[in-house]
Amino acid sequence: MKNIEKNHSESKSIFYWSALDGLRFFAFLLVFLNHSLVDIETKNPFLDFFLKSYVRNGWIGVDLFFVLSGFLITSILVKERIKFGQFSLRSFWIRRILRIWPLYYLAILVFFFVIPGLTFFFDQLRNQNFILTRNSYLELPFYITFLGNLGTILFGYGTNSINLLWTVSLEQQFYLIFPLFLKFMGRRVQSVLLLVIGIIAISPLVRIVFSFAPAGMYPQLIYVNLFTRMDTLLFGGLLSLLFFYKTRLLSKYKFLSNFLIFVCIVSTFSYFLYRVELFNPAFKRNLAFGYTVIAAFMAYLIYCAMYSEAFGKFLSFKPFVYLGKISYGLYIWQYLAINITLLFLGTKNFSFAVCFWAFVLDVSIASFSYYLFERRFLKIKSRFERIKTKEA
């Protein structure tokens, strides 16, 4: 409990947990392993179980990003309201623009124009990993307007370098809608809680309805759609509301963060991932309820990061915190790093060596991106912060 009390009461104007930066890094790592260790198999049963449960299902790192975003954004808005009586929508949106847009549009410039231009001069780049597909260019107007997830629904996934950007579009849509919802609900905390819980509860039903869409749009219609993924984002928002307005309730169940219970829950979740075929059209119940189970587990991880001394200390390990701070860049540039690594190693096959060197390169690119580019905008962003967050 000391960990959470220190972070929560250190200053009324500061909202920050180093452990959540560490957790953000592991969210990225899940996605990265999924992309850099595709179809890797070993003869070790335990390692193969891990690979199938987490590496092949590494997309759940995106869900951890979503739950974290829901938690942090709600917390900043609620804390600002508690301190100042109301939060500023204008300041909030300016902060989001300064944090998200510069790197996002730089990535669009690099992926859609710079790299395709280089392929005309370097024969080595003319391979399937760097050349954009027709669908990629059809999606460009959608990505420019933060509707990349809609473009993915209509045209499918383009070249792997830009596939990741749909998540940024979905989060931007959430950042536009959810603060308006909180503003409209005012100080009626019970009503907000009930509505958030209600949306989470009906989300599986919404996915079932969407699962009857034409086969060509399935399952990305469900996977990248804001309306079918609201429970993932709102689980984070719900945890934040409980933290600020129902603190005693969360403290009452602090025993859930104890080591043995933590291990049991993680083991159960691992087996769930191993057994459930979430994207199999034949198992619509898995698709309907699987995302909710995953979101609940991610919210549980955040809860443990705040309330468990051991877990919080582990996540606060300085290298993890640093990598979490630059995780936006790590996420954006990961396919660029993977493709460059494949090119220099002279292979198209994924391996542990490709994974290692691509990770090293990605950290290098993201570090340069953060210190030479992103920080310029973060300094401007800090002028609009009423609650200091040390946010990356």
C-alpha positions as CSV (number, residue, x, y, z in Angstrom):
1,M,0.0,0.0,0.0
2,K,3.0,2.3,0.5
3,N,3.6,2.4,-3.2
4,I,0.1,3.7,-4.0
5,E,0.0,6.1,-1.1
6,K,3.3,7.6,-2.1
7,N,2.3,8.1,-5.7
8,H,-1.2,9.4,-4.8
9,S,-0.5,11.7,-2.0
10,E,3.0,12.9,-2.9
11,S,1.5,16.1,-4.4
12,K,-2.1,17.1,-5.3
13,S,-0.7,18.4,-8.6
14,I,1.1,15.2,-9.6
15,F,-0.4,12.1,-11.0
16,Y,2.2,9.5,-11.9
17,W,3.2,5.8,-11.3
18,S,6.5,4.6,-12.5
19,A,5.1,1.1,-12.4
20,L,2.6,2.0,-15.1
21,D,5.4,3.1,-17.3
22,G,7.0,-0.3,-16.8
23,L,3.7,-2.0,-17.6
24,R,3.4,0.1,-20.8
25,F,6.8,-1.3,-21.9
26,F,5.5,-4.9,-21.4
27,A,2.4,-4.0,-23.4
28,F,4.7,-3.0,-26.3
29,L,6.9,-6.1,-25.7
30,L,3.9,-8.5,-26.2
31,V,3.1,-6.8,-29.5
32,F,6.7,-6.8,-30.6
33,L,7.3,-10.5,-29.8
34,N,4.1,-11.3,-31.8
35,H,5.5,-9.5,-34.8
36,S,9.1,-10.6,-34.6
37,L,8.7,-14.3,-33.6
38,V,6.0,-15.3,-36.1
39,D,5.5,-19.1,-36.4
40,I,8.6,-19.8,-34.2
41,E,8.5,-23.3,-32.7
42,T,10.8,-25.2,-30.4
43,K,11.0,-28.7,-29.0
44,N,10.6,-27.4,-25.5
45,P,7.0,-27.9,-24.2
46,F,7.2,-25.1,-21.7
47,L,8.6,-22.6,-24.2
48,D,6.1,-23.7,-26.9
49,F,3.3,-23.1,-24.4
50,F,4.6,-19.6,-23.7
51,L,5.0,-19.0,-27.4
52,K,1.5,-20.1,-28.2
53,S,-0.1,-18.4,-25.2
54,Y,1.6,-15.0,-25.4
55,V,3.8,-14.6,-28.5
56,R,1.1,-15.8,-31.0
57,N,-1.5,-13.9,-29.0
58,G,0.8,-10.9,-28.5
59,W,-1.8,-8.6,-29.9
60,I,-3.2,-8.6,-26.4
61,G,-0.5,-6.0,-25.7
62,V,-2.7,-3.6,-27.7
63,D,-5.5,-4.3,-25.3
64,L,-3.2,-3.6,-22.4
65,F,-2.4,-0.2,-24.1
66,F,-6.1,0.5,-24.4
67,V,-6.9,-0.3,-20.8
68,L,-3.9,1.8,-19.7
69,S,-5.1,4.7,-21.8
70,G,-8.6,4.4,-20.4
71,F,-7.2,4.4,-16.9
72,L,-4.7,7.2,-17.3
73,I,-6.9,9.6,-19.3
74,T,-9.8,9.1,-16.9
75,S,-7.5,9.6,-13.9
76,I,-6.1,12.9,-15.3
77,L,-9.5,14.3,-16.0
78,V,-11.0,13.2,-12.7
79,K,-8.0,14.5,-10.7
80,E,-8.2,17.8,-12.6
81,R,-11.9,18.0,-11.7
82,I,-11.2,17.3,-8.0
83,K,-8.5,19.9,-7.8
84,F,-10.0,22.7,-9.9
85,G,-13.7,21.9,-9.8
86,Q,-13.8,21.1,-13.5
87,F,-11.5,19.9,-16.3
88,S,-10.7,21.8,-19.4
89,L,-11.6,20.0,-22.6
90,R,-9.5,22.5,-24.7
91,S,-6.4,21.8,-22.6
92,F,-7.0,18.1,-22.7
93,W,-7.3,18.0,-26.5
94,I,-4.3,20.2,-27.0
95,R,-2.2,17.9,-24.8
96,R,-3.4,14.9,-26.8
97,I,-2.6,16.6,-30.1
98,L,0.9,17.6,-29.0
99,R,1.6,14.1,-27.7
100,I,0.1,12.0,-30.5
101,W,0.0,13.9,-33.7
102,P,3.7,14.9,-34.4
103,L,5.1,11.3,-34.3
104,Y,2.0,9.9,-35.9
105,Y,2.3,12.2,-39.0
106,L,6.0,11.7,-39.1
107,A,5.3,8.0,-39.4
108,I,2.8,8.6,-42.2
109,L,5.4,10.7,-44.0
110,V,8.1,8.0,-43.6
111,F,5.9,5.0,-44.4
112,F,3.9,6.4,-47.3
113,F,6.4,8.7,-48.9
114,V,10.1,8.4,-47.8
115,I,10.5,4.6,-47.8
116,P,8.5,4.1,-51.1
117,G,10.7,6.8,-52.6
118,L,13.8,5.1,-51.5
119,T,12.7,1.8,-53.2
120,F,13.3,3.5,-56.6
121,F,17.0,4.0,-55.8
122,F,17.9,0.9,-53.7
123,D,17.1,-2.5,-55.2
124,Q,17.5,-4.1,-51.7
125,L,14.4,-2.3,-50.5
126,R,12.2,-3.7,-53.3
127,N,10.7,-6.5,-51.3
128,Q,7.3,-7.3,-49.8
129,N,8.1,-5.7,-46.5
130,F,8.8,-2.2,-47.8
131,I,6.6,-1.8,-50.9
132,L,3.1,-0.5,-50.1
133,T,0.1,-2.4,-51.5
134,R,-2.8,-0.7,-53.3
135,N,-4.9,-1.1,-50.2
136,S,-2.3,0.9,-48.2
137,Y,-2.7,3.9,-50.5
138,L,-6.5,3.6,-50.4
139,E,-6.3,3.8,-46.7
140,L,-4.1,7.0,-46.7
141,P,-7.0,9.5,-46.5
142,F,-8.4,7.5,-43.5
143,Y,-5.1,7.5,-41.7
144,I,-4.6,11.3,-42.3
145,T,-8.0,11.9,-40.6
146,F,-7.5,9.4,-37.8
147,L,-10.0,7.0,-39.3
148,G,-7.4,4.3,-40.0
149,N,-9.4,1.7,-38.2
150,L,-12.3,2.4,-40.6
151,G,-9.9,2.1,-43.5
152,T,-8.8,-1.3,-42.2
153,I,-12.4,-2.4,-42.0
154,L,-13.1,-1.3,-45.6
155,F,-9.8,-2.3,-47.3
156,G,-8.2,-4.8,-45.0
157,Y,-4.7,-4.6,-43.6
158,G,-2.1,-2.9,-45.8
159,T,1.7,-3.2,-45.6
160,N,2.8,-4.3,-42.1
161,S,4.7,-1.0,-41.4
162,I,1.4,0.9,-41.3
163,N,-0.9,-1.8,-39.9
164,L,-0.2,-0.6,-36.4
165,L,-1.5,2.9,-36.9
166,W,-5.2,1.9,-36.7
167,T,-4.8,1.7,-32.9
168,V,-3.8,5.3,-32.7
169,S,-6.9,6.2,-34.7
170,L,-9.1,4.3,-32.4
171,E,-7.6,5.9,-29.3
172,Q,-8.0,9.4,-30.8
173,Q,-11.7,8.7,-31.4
174,F,-12.0,7.6,-27.7
175,Y,-10.2,10.8,-26.6
176,L,-12.7,12.8,-28.5
177,I,-15.8,11.1,-27.2
178,F,-15.1,10.0,-23.6
179,P,-14.2,13.4,-22.2
180,L,-17.4,14.9,-23.6
181,F,-19.3,12.1,-21.9
182,L,-17.6,12.8,-18.5
183,K,-18.2,16.6,-19.0
184,F,-21.9,15.9,-19.7
185,M,-22.3,13.6,-16.7
186,G,-20.9,16.3,-14.4
187,R,-20.4,15.2,-10.8
188,R,-23.0,12.4,-10.9
189,V,-20.4,9.7,-10.0
190,Q,-22.9,6.9,-9.4
191,S,-24.5,7.6,-12.8
192,V,-21.2,7.6,-14.5
193,L,-20.2,4.3,-12.8
194,L,-23.5,2.6,-13.7
195,L,-23.3,3.7,-17.3
196,V,-19.7,2.6,-17.7
197,I,-20.5,-0.8,-16.2
198,G,-23.6,-1.0,-18.5
199,I,-21.5,-0.3,-21.6
200,I,-19.0,-3.0,-20.6
201,A,-21.8,-5.5,-19.9
202,I,-23.4,-5.0,-23.3
203,S,-20.2,-5.0,-25.3
204,P,-20.2,-8.8,-25.9
205,L,-23.7,-8.5,-27.3
206,V,-22.6,-5.7,-29.7
207,R,-19.8,-8.0,-30.9
208,I,-22.2,-10.8,-31.5
209,V,-24.3,-8.5,-33.7
210,F,-21.3,-7.4,-35.6
211,S,-20.1,-11.0,-36.0
212,F,-22.9,-11.5,-38.6
213,A,-21.3,-9.1,-41.0
214,P,-20.1,-10.2,-44.4
215,A,-17.2,-12.7,-44.2
216,G,-14.8,-10.3,-46.0
217,M,-15.0,-7.8,-43.2
218,Y,-14.8,-10.3,-40.4
219,P,-13.1,-10.3,-37.9
220,Q,-11.4,-6.9,-38.4
221,L,-14.8,-5.3,-38.2
222,I,-14.9,-6.3,-34.6
223,Y,-11.2,-6.1,-33.8
224,V,-10.5,-2.5,-34.9
225,N,-13.9,-1.0,-34.3
226,L,-14.3,1.5,-31.4
227,F,-17.9,0.5,-30.7
228,T,-17.0,-3.2,-30.3
229,R,-13.9,-2.4,-28.2
230,M,-15.4,0.1,-25.8
231,D,-15.3,-2.4,-22.9
232,T,-11.5,-2.7,-23.3
233,L,-11.0,1.1,-23.0
234,L,-13.8,1.5,-20.3
235,F,-12.3,-1.1,-18.0
236,G,-9.4,1.3,-17.5
237,G,-11.9,4.1,-17.0
238,L,-13.9,2.1,-14.5
239,L,-10.7,1.2,-12.5
240,S,-9.9,4.9,-12.4
241,L,-13.3,5.9,-11.2
242,L,-13.2,3.3,-8.5
243,F,-9.7,4.4,-7.5
244,F,-10.8,8.0,-6.9
245,Y,-14.4,7.6,-5.7
246,K,-14.4,4.1,-4.2
247,T,-10.9,3.8,-2.8
248,R,-12.1,1.7,0.2
249,L,-13.7,-0.8,-2.1
250,L,-10.4,-1.3,-4.0
251,S,-8.4,-1.5,-0.7
252,K,-10.8,-4.1,0.6
253,Y,-9.8,-6.5,-2.1
254,K,-6.1,-5.7,-1.9
255,F,-5.5,-9.4,-1.1
256,L,-6.1,-10.2,-4.8
257,S,-2.7,-8.7,-5.5
258,N,-0.9,-11.2,-3.2
259,F,1.8,-13.2,-4.9
260,L,0.1,-16.6,-4.8
261,I,-3.2,-15.3,-6.0
262,F,-1.4,-13.3,-8.7
263,V,0.4,-16.4,-9.9
264,C,-2.9,-18.4,-10.0
265,I,-4.7,-15.7,-12.0
266,V,-1.9,-15.3,-14.4
267,S,-1.6,-19.1,-14.9
268,T,-5.4,-19.3,-15.5
269,F,-5.3,-16.5,-18.0
270,S,-2.3,-18.1,-19.8
271,Y,-4.3,-21.3,-20.2
272,F,-7.3,-19.4,-21.4
273,L,-5.1,-17.8,-24.1
274,Y,-3.7,-21.2,-25.0
275,R,-7.1,-22.8,-25.4
276,V,-9.3,-20.1,-26.9
277,E,-9.3,-19.5,-30.6
278,L,-10.5,-15.9,-30.5
279,F,-10.5,-15.2,-34.2
280,N,-12.1,-18.5,-35.3
281,P,-15.5,-17.5,-36.9
282,A,-16.9,-20.8,-35.7
283,F,-16.5,-19.8,-32.1
284,K,-18.5,-16.5,-31.9
285,R,-19.0,-16.8,-28.1
286,N,-15.2,-16.7,-27.7
287,L,-15.0,-13.6,-29.8
288,A,-17.9,-12.0,-27.9
289,F,-16.6,-12.7,-24.4
290,G,-12.9,-13.2,-25.0
291,Y,-12.1,-9.5,-25.3
292,T,-14.0,-8.8,-22.1
293,V,-12.0,-11.4,-20.2
294,I,-8.7,-10.0,-21.6
295,A,-9.7,-6.4,-20.7
296,A,-10.6,-7.5,-17.1
297,F,-7.2,-9.2,-16.8
298,M,-5.4,-6.1,-18.0
299,A,-7.3,-4.0,-15.5
300,Y,-6.2,-6.5,-12.9
301,L,-2.6,-6.1,-13.9
302,I,-2.9,-2.3,-13.4
303,Y,-4.6,-2.9,-10.1
304,C,-1.6,-5.1,-9.0
305,A,0.9,-2.5,-10.3
306,M,-0.7,0.0,-7.9
307,Y,-1.4,-2.2,-4.9
308,S,1.3,-4.9,-4.9
309,E,4.6,-3.8,-3.5
310,A,6.5,-6.6,-5.2
311,F,4.9,-6.2,-8.6
312,G,5.1,-2.5,-8.5
313,K,8.8,-2.6,-7.6
314,F,9.5,-5.0,-10.4
315,L,7.7,-2.8,-12.9
316,S,9.5,0.3,-11.6
317,F,12.9,-1.1,-12.6
318,K,14.6,1.9,-14.3
319,P,15.2,0.2,-17.7
320,F,11.5,-0.8,-17.8
321,V,10.4,2.7,-16.9
322,Y,12.6,4.3,-19.5
323,L,11.4,1.9,-22.2
324,G,7.9,2.6,-21.1
325,K,8.5,6.3,-21.5
326,I,9.5,5.8,-25.1
327,S,7.0,3.1,-25.8
328,Y,5.0,5.2,-28.3
329,G,8.0,5.4,-30.5
330,L,8.9,1.8,-29.9
331,Y,5.4,0.8,-31.0
332,I,5.4,3.1,-34.1
333,W,8.8,2.1,-35.4
334,Q,8.9,-1.6,-34.6
335,Y,8.1,-2.9,-38.1
336,L,10.7,-0.5,-39.6
337,A,13.3,-2.0,-37.2
338,I,12.2,-5.6,-38.0
339,N,12.3,-5.0,-41.7
340,I,15.7,-3.3,-41.6
341,T,17.0,-6.2,-39.5
342,L,15.7,-8.8,-42.0
343,L,17.3,-6.8,-44.8
344,F,20.7,-6.7,-43.1
345,L,20.7,-10.3,-42.0
346,G,19.8,-11.3,-45.5
347,T,16.7,-13.3,-44.6
348,K,13.0,-13.3,-44.7
349,N,12.6,-15.8,-42.0
350,F,11.9,-14.8,-38.4
351,S,14.1,-16.1,-35.6
352,F,15.3,-15.3,-32.1
353,A,18.3,-13.5,-33.6
354,V,16.0,-11.3,-35.8
355,C,13.9,-10.6,-32.7
356,F,17.0,-9.5,-30.6
357,W,18.6,-7.3,-33.2
358,A,15.3,-5.8,-34.2
359,F,14.6,-4.9,-30.6
360,V,18.0,-3.3,-30.2
361,L,17.5,-1.3,-33.4
362,D,13.9,-0.3,-32.4
363,V,15.1,1.0,-29.0
364,S,17.8,3.0,-30.8
365,I,15.3,4.5,-33.3
366,A,12.7,5.3,-30.6
367,S,15.3,6.9,-28.4
368,F,16.5,9.2,-31.2
369,S,12.9,9.9,-32.0
370,Y,12.0,10.8,-28.4
371,Y,15.0,13.0,-27.7
372,L,15.4,14.7,-31.0
373,F,11.8,15.1,-32.1
374,E,9.0,14.2,-29.6
375,R,10.4,16.1,-26.6
376,R,10.2,19.4,-28.5
377,F,6.4,19.0,-28.5
378,L,6.3,17.6,-25.0
379,K,7.8,20.8,-23.7
380,I,5.0,22.7,-25.3
381,K,2.5,20.2,-24.0
382,S,3.6,20.8,-20.5
383,R,2.4,24.4,-20.7
384,F,-1.2,23.1,-20.9
385,E,-0.9,20.6,-18.0
386,R,-2.9,21.5,-14.9
387,I,-2.1,18.1,-13.4
388,K,1.6,17.1,-13.9
389,T,1.8,13.5,-15.1
390,K,5.4,13.0,-16.3
391,E,3.6,11.4,-19.2
392,A,5.6,10.1,-22.1
